[in-house]
């Protein structure tokens, strides 16, 4: 999944530079695309590790369910 995301990001950035437009609008388009790709990579990284970090899901409910299922 990560290879597809990174190759797609590189392809999008390369395609932006193929457009023939003024420098200011080119920078805005490139900036928006870079921000979007950065946010998407951040989202994928956050969803890839739901049990890590400051804002995370506790594993206690899953451990409780596993314990209850294994006892029966």
N, CA, C and O atoms as CSV, one atom per row, in Angstrom:
chain,resi,resn,atom,element,x,y,z
A,1,UNK,N,N,0.828,-1.183,0.000
A,1,UNK,CA,C,0.000,0.000,0.000
A,1,UNK,C,C,0.875,1.249,0.000
A,1,UNK,O,O,0.582,2.217,-0.703
A,2,UNK,N,N,1.941,1.227,0.784
A,2,UNK,CA,C,2.791,2.418,0.859
A,2,UNK,C,C,3.482,2.706,-0.473
A,2,UNK,O,O,3.671,3.866,-0.840
A,3,UNK,N,N,3.857,1.656,-1.190
A,3,UNK,CA,C,4.517,1.865,-2.483
A,3,UNK,C,C,3.559,2.537,-3.462
A,3,UNK,O,O,3.955,3.435,-4.206
A,4,UNK,N,N,2.309,2.106,-3.460
A,4,UNK,CA,C,1.309,2.703,-4.352
A,4,UNK,C,C,1.091,4.173,-4.000
A,4,UNK,O,O,0.990,5.012,-4.896
A,5,UNK,N,N,1.019,4.492,-2.724
A,5,UNK,CA,C,0.811,5.887,-2.301
A,5,UNK,C,C,1.994,6.756,-2.709
A,5,UNK,O,O,1.808,7.855,-3.232
A,6,UNK,N,N,3.195,6.277,-2.475
A,6,UNK,CA,C,4.372,7.082,-2.790
A,6,UNK,C,C,4.570,7.239,-4.297
A,6,UNK,O,O,4.923,8.324,-4.760
A,7,UNK,N,N,4.351,6.184,-5.060
A,7,UNK,CA,C,4.469,6.289,-6.519
A,7,UNK,C,C,3.391,7.228,-7.058
A,7,UNK,O,O,3.665,8.035,-7.947
A,8,UNK,N,N,2.182,7.133,-6.538
A,8,UNK,CA,C,1.116,8.045,-6.957
A,8,UNK,C,C,1.440,9.493,-6.632
A,8,UNK,O,O,1.158,10.384,-7.434
A,9,UNK,N,N,2.024,9.737,-5.478
A,9,UNK,CA,C,2.403,11.104,-5.106
A,9,UNK,C,C,3.469,11.640,-6.051
A,9,UNK,O,O,3.384,12.783,-6.501
A,10,UNK,N,N,4.460,10.831,-6.352
A,10,UNK,CA,C,5.514,11.271,-7.275
A,10,UNK,C,C,4.961,11.517,-8.681
A,10,UNK,O,O,5.358,12.472,-9.349
A,11,UNK,N,N,4.058,10.667,-9.119
A,11,UNK,CA,C,3.456,10.869,-10.445
A,11,UNK,C,C,2.633,12.152,-10.489
A,11,UNK,O,O,2.682,12.881,-11.480
A,12,UNK,N,N,1.879,12.438,-9.430
A,12,UNK,CA,C,1.084,13.667,-9.396
A,12,UNK,C,C,1.962,14.904,-9.404
A,12,UNK,O,O,1.663,15.874,-10.100
A,13,UNK,N,N,3.036,14.879,-8.640
A,13,UNK,CA,C,3.937,16.036,-8.607
A,13,UNK,C,C,4.615,16.220,-9.960
A,13,UNK,O,O,4.793,17.351,-10.414
A,14,UNK,N,N,4.995,15.120,-10.606
A,14,UNK,CA,C,5.604,15.224,-11.934
A,14,UNK,C,C,4.601,15.775,-12.950
A,14,UNK,O,O,4.972,16.572,-13.812
A,15,UNK,N,N,3.352,15.363,-12.859
A,15,UNK,CA,C,2.342,15.856,-13.804
A,15,UNK,C,C,2.036,17.341,-13.616
A,15,UNK,O,O,1.700,18.030,-14.579
A,16,UNK,N,N,2.150,17.837,-12.382
A,16,UNK,CA,C,1.904,19.268,-12.151
A,16,UNK,C,C,2.921,20.101,-12.918
A,16,UNK,O,O,2.586,21.157,-13.456
A,17,UNK,N,N,4.159,19.629,-12.969
A,17,UNK,CA,C,5.198,20.419,-13.632
A,17,UNK,C,C,5.090,20.360,-15.149
A,17,UNK,O,O,5.805,21.090,-15.835
A,18,UNK,N,N,4.216,19.511,-15.700
A,18,UNK,CA,C,3.998,19.475,-17.142
A,18,UNK,C,C,3.027,20.560,-17.614
A,18,UNK,O,O,2.975,20.865,-18.806
A,19,UNK,N,N,2.261,21.142,-16.694
A,19,UNK,CA,C,1.319,22.194,-17.070
A,19,UNK,C,C,2.068,23.485,-17.395
A,19,UNK,O,O,3.038,23.843,-16.728
A,20,UNK,N,N,1.599,24.171,-18.430
A,20,UNK,CA,C,2.204,25.440,-18.831
A,20,UNK,C,C,1.340,26.569,-18.285
A,20,UNK,O,O,0.298,26.891,-18.854
A,21,UNK,N,N,1.779,27.170,-17.176
A,21,UNK,CA,C,1.037,28.273,-16.561
A,21,UNK,C,C,2.002,29.218,-15.866
A,21,UNK,O,O,3.204,28.963,-15.793
A,22,UNK,N,N,1.456,30.305,-15.362
A,22,UNK,CA,C,2.299,31.292,-14.682
A,22,UNK,C,C,2.855,30.710,-13.384
A,22,UNK,O,O,2.297,29.772,-12.814
A,23,UNK,N,N,3.963,31.286,-12.935
A,23,UNK,CA,C,4.669,30.760,-11.764
A,23,UNK,C,C,3.811,30.801,-10.504
A,23,UNK,O,O,3.817,29.849,-9.723
A,24,UNK,N,N,3.071,31.892,-10.295
A,24,UNK,CA,C,2.270,32.023,-9.072
A,24,UNK,C,C,1.176,30.957,-9.030
A,24,UNK,O,O,1.007,30.284,-8.013
A,25,UNK,N,N,0.440,30.800,-10.118
A,25,UNK,CA,C,-0.610,29.769,-10.133
A,25,UNK,C,C,-0.001,28.374,-10.085
A,25,UNK,O,O,-0.598,27.452,-9.529
A,26,UNK,N,N,1.172,28.217,-10.660
A,26,UNK,CA,C,1.873,26.928,-10.599
A,26,UNK,C,C,2.231,26.585,-9.160
A,26,UNK,O,O,2.082,25.438,-8.739
A,27,UNK,N,N,2.698,27.564,-8.409
A,27,UNK,CA,C,3.060,27.345,-7.006
A,27,UNK,C,C,1.828,27.036,-6.156
A,27,UNK,O,O,1.884,26.185,-5.267
A,28,UNK,N,N,0.716,27.723,-6.425
A,28,UNK,CA,C,-0.516,27.422,-5.695
A,28,UNK,C,C,-0.986,25.997,-5.979
A,28,UNK,O,O,-1.326,25.260,-5.053
A,29,UNK,N,N,-1.004,25.612,-7.241
A,29,UNK,CA,C,-1.425,24.264,-7.601
A,29,UNK,C,C,-0.500,23.223,-6.986
A,29,UNK,O,O,-0.965,22.230,-6.426
A,30,UNK,N,N,0.797,23.443,-7.086
A,30,UNK,CA,C,1.760,22.511,-6.490
A,30,UNK,C,C,1.642,22.459,-4.981
A,30,UNK,O,O,1.751,21.388,-4.385
A,31,UNK,N,N,1.419,23.606,-4.357
A,31,UNK,CA,C,1.263,23.658,-2.898
A,31,UNK,C,C,0.021,22.929,-2.422
A,31,UNK,O,O,0.064,22.182,-1.444
A,32,UNK,N,N,-1.089,23.152,-3.121
A,32,UNK,CA,C,-2.323,22.455,-2.750
A,32,UNK,C,C,-2.188,20.952,-2.934
A,32,UNK,O,O,-2.641,20.180,-2.090
A,33,UNK,N,N,-1.572,20.536,-4.021
A,33,UNK,CA,C,-1.384,19.111,-4.276
A,33,UNK,C,C,-0.449,18.493,-3.232
A,33,UNK,O,O,-0.706,17.395,-2.741
A,34,UNK,N,N,0.622,19.190,-2.899
A,34,UNK,CA,C,1.551,18.684,-1.891
A,34,UNK,C,C,0.881,18.596,-0.517
A,34,UNK,O,O,1.099,17.633,0.218
A,35,UNK,N,N,0.071,19.595,-0.170
A,35,UNK,CA,C,-0.640,19.562,1.111
A,35,UNK,C,C,-1.635,18.405,1.149
A,35,UNK,O,O,-1.744,17.704,2.155
A,36,UNK,N,N,-2.356,18.210,0.051
A,36,UNK,CA,C,-3.319,17.111,-0.014
A,36,UNK,C,C,-2.615,15.762,0.119
A,36,UNK,O,O,-3.061,14.901,0.877
A,37,UNK,N,N,-1.537,15.578,-0.602
A,37,UNK,CA,C,-0.808,14.304,-0.537
A,37,UNK,C,C,-0.216,14.095,0.862
A,37,UNK,O,O,-0.224,12.977,1.377
A,38,UNK,N,N,0.288,15.149,1.464
A,38,UNK,CA,C,0.822,15.041,2.819
A,38,UNK,C,C,-0.246,14.650,3.825
A,38,UNK,O,O,-0.009,13.815,4.698
A,39,UNK,N,N,-1.422,15.251,3.704
A,39,UNK,CA,C,-2.521,14.899,4.600
A,39,UNK,C,C,-2.994,13.468,4.389
A,39,UNK,O,O,-3.339,12.780,5.350
A,40,UNK,N,N,-3.012,13.018,3.147
A,40,UNK,CA,C,-3.420,11.632,2.865
A,40,UNK,C,C,-2.405,10.636,3.428
A,40,UNK,O,O,-2.788,9.605,3.981
A,41,UNK,N,N,-1.128,10.939,3.289
A,41,UNK,CA,C,-0.100,10.057,3.848
A,41,UNK,C,C,-0.191,10.050,5.367
A,41,UNK,O,O,-0.036,8.998,5.988
A,42,UNK,N,N,-0.441,11.214,5.979
A,42,UNK,CA,C,-0.618,11.274,7.431
A,42,UNK,C,C,-1.828,10.451,7.870
A,42,UNK,O,O,-1.761,9.732,8.867
A,43,UNK,N,N,-2.933,10.556,7.131
A,43,UNK,CA,C,-4.140,9.796,7.458
A,43,UNK,C,C,-3.891,8.299,7.362
A,43,UNK,O,O,-4.295,7.547,8.249
A,44,UNK,N,N,-3.242,7.864,6.312
A,44,UNK,CA,C,-2.950,6.438,6.151
A,44,UNK,C,C,-2.026,5.953,7.262
A,44,UNK,O,O,-2.224,4.864,7.800
A,45,UNK,N,N,-1.017,6.751,7.611
A,45,UNK,CA,C,-0.106,6.365,8.694
A,45,UNK,C,C,-0.844,6.295,10.027
A,45,UNK,O,O,-0.571,5.408,10.836
A,46,UNK,N,N,-1.764,7.207,10.262
A,46,UNK,CA,C,-2.530,7.198,11.518
A,46,UNK,C,C,-3.455,5.996,11.595
A,46,UNK,O,O,-3.575,5.370,12.648
A,47,UNK,N,N,-4.108,5.671,10.491
A,47,UNK,CA,C,-5.026,4.534,10.476
A,47,UNK,C,C,-4.297,3.203,10.432
A,47,UNK,O,O,-4.874,2.168,10.764
A,48,UNK,N,N,-3.021,3.219,10.020
A,48,UNK,CA,C,-2.240,1.991,9.932
A,48,UNK,C,C,-1.820,1.504,11.319
A,48,UNK,O,O,-1.604,0.307,11.507
A,49,UNK,N,N,-1.702,2.403,12.285
A,49,UNK,CA,C,-1.280,2.059,13.642
A,49,UNK,C,C,-2.274,2.599,14.661
A,49,UNK,O,O,-1.979,3.586,15.335
A,50,UNK,N,N,-3.461,1.972,14.792
A,50,UNK,CA,C,-4.490,2.540,15.668
A,50,UNK,C,C,-4.197,2.382,17.160
A,50,UNK,O,O,-4.829,3.053,17.976
A,51,UNK,N,N,-3.261,1.517,17.537
A,51,UNK,CA,C,-2.989,1.277,18.958
A,51,UNK,C,C,-1.750,2.022,19.439
A,51,UNK,O,O,-1.315,1.806,20.571
A,52,UNK,N,N,-1.172,2.887,18.620
A,52,UNK,CA,C,0.022,3.649,18.991
A,52,UNK,C,C,-0.299,5.128,19.108
A,52,UNK,O,O,-1.279,5.604,18.535
A,53,UNK,N,N,0.508,5.839,19.832
A,53,UNK,CA,C,0.407,7.285,19.878
A,53,UNK,C,C,-0.437,7.804,21.023
A,53,UNK,O,O,-1.024,7.052,21.801
A,54,UNK,N,N,-0.469,9.130,21.091
A,54,UNK,CA,C,-1.189,9.816,22.164
A,54,UNK,C,C,-2.697,9.621,22.033
A,54,UNK,O,O,-3.380,9.366,23.025
A,55,UNK,N,N,-3.209,9.739,20.831
A,55,UNK,CA,C,-4.634,9.501,20.578
A,55,UNK,C,C,-4.738,8.128,19.940
A,55,UNK,O,O,-4.434,7.957,18.759
A,56,UNK,N,N,-5.167,7.158,20.718
A,56,UNK,CA,C,-5.196,5.791,20.210
A,56,UNK,C,C,-6.366,5.029,20.800
A,56,UNK,O,O,-7.070,5.515,21.685
A,57,UNK,N,N,-6.554,3.834,20.292
A,57,UNK,CA,C,-7.602,2.946,20.773
A,57,UNK,C,C,-7.010,2.045,21.838
A,57,UNK,O,O,-5.918,1.505,21.661
A,58,UNK,N,N,-7.707,1.880,22.924
A,58,UNK,CA,C,-7.234,0.993,23.981
A,58,UNK,C,C,-7.475,-0.458,23.576
A,58,UNK,O,O,-8.484,-0.776,22.946
A,59,UNK,N,N,-6.559,-1.318,23.937
A,59,UNK,CA,C,-6.722,-2.733,23.610
A,59,UNK,C,C,-7.476,-3.485,24.707
A,59,UNK,O,O,-7.699,-4.688,24.571
A,60,UNK,N,N,-7.873,-2.813,25.788
A,60,UNK,CA,C,-8.552,-3.473,26.911
A,60,UNK,C,C,-9.858,-4.160,26.499
A,60,UNK,O,O,-10.066,-5.303,26.904
A,61,UNK,N,N,-10.751,-3.540,25.722
A,61,UNK,CA,C,-11.983,-4.242,25.330
A,61,UNK,C,C,-11.709,-5.508,24.512
A,61,UNK,O,O,-12.399,-6.515,24.671
A,62,UNK,N,N,-10.708,-5.453,23.641
A,62,UNK,CA,C,-10.376,-6.626,22.840
A,62,UNK,C,C,-9.804,-7.745,23.712
A,62,UNK,O,O,-10.098,-8.921,23.502
A,63,UNK,N,N,-8.995,-7.367,24.677
A,63,UNK,CA,C,-8.438,-8.369,25.601
A,63,UNK,C,C,-9.546,-9.003,26.442
A,63,UNK,O,O,-9.510,-10.205,26.704
A,64,UNK,N,N,-10.519,-8.215,26.862
A,64,UNK,CA,C,-11.646,-8.731,27.643
A,64,UNK,C,C,-12.490,-9.713,26.828
A,64,UNK,O,O,-12.882,-10.768,27.327
A,65,UNK,N,N,-12.762,-9.360,25.585
A,65,UNK,CA,C,-13.528,-10.258,24.711
A,65,UNK,C,C,-12.757,-11.551,24.478
A,65,UNK,O,O,-13.335,-12.637,24.523
A,66,UNK,N,N,-11.474,-11.440,24.233
A,66,UNK,CA,C,-10.653,-12.633,24.017
A,66,UNK,C,C,-10.651,-13.513,25.261
A,66,UNK,O,O,-10.760,-14.736,25.162
A,67,UNK,N,N,-10.529,-12.896,26.425
A,67,UNK,CA,C,-10.534,-13.665,27.679
A,67,UNK,C,C,-11.873,-14.367,27.872
A,67,UNK,O,O,-11.904,-15.538,28.252
A,68,UNK,N,N,-12.981,-13.672,27.617
A,68,UNK,CA,C,-14.316,-14.282,27.768
A,68,UNK,C,C,-14.542,-15.411,26.777
A,68,UNK,O,O,-15.154,-16.420,27.127
A,69,UNK,N,N,-14.070,-15.267,25.563
A,69,UNK,CA,C,-14.261,-16.313,24.572
A,69,UNK,C,C,-13.409,-17.543,24.866
A,69,UNK,O,O,-13.828,-18.671,24.605
A,70,UNK,N,N,-12.237,-17.329,25.398
A,70,UNK,CA,C,-11.340,-18.459,25.666
A,70,UNK,C,C,-11.740,-19.237,26.940
A,70,UNK,O,O,-11.386,-20.407,27.085
A,71,UNK,N,N,-12.465,-18.595,27.844
A,71,UNK,CA,C,-12.877,-19.274,29.063
A,71,UNK,C,C,-14.016,-20.259,28.809
A,71,UNK,O,O,-14.110,-21.275,29.498
A,72,UNK,N,N,-14.866,-19.986,27.853
A,72,UNK,CA,C,-16.026,-20.829,27.612
A,72,UNK,C,C,-15.718,-22.088,26.927
A,72,UNK,O,O,-16.620,-22.886,26.668
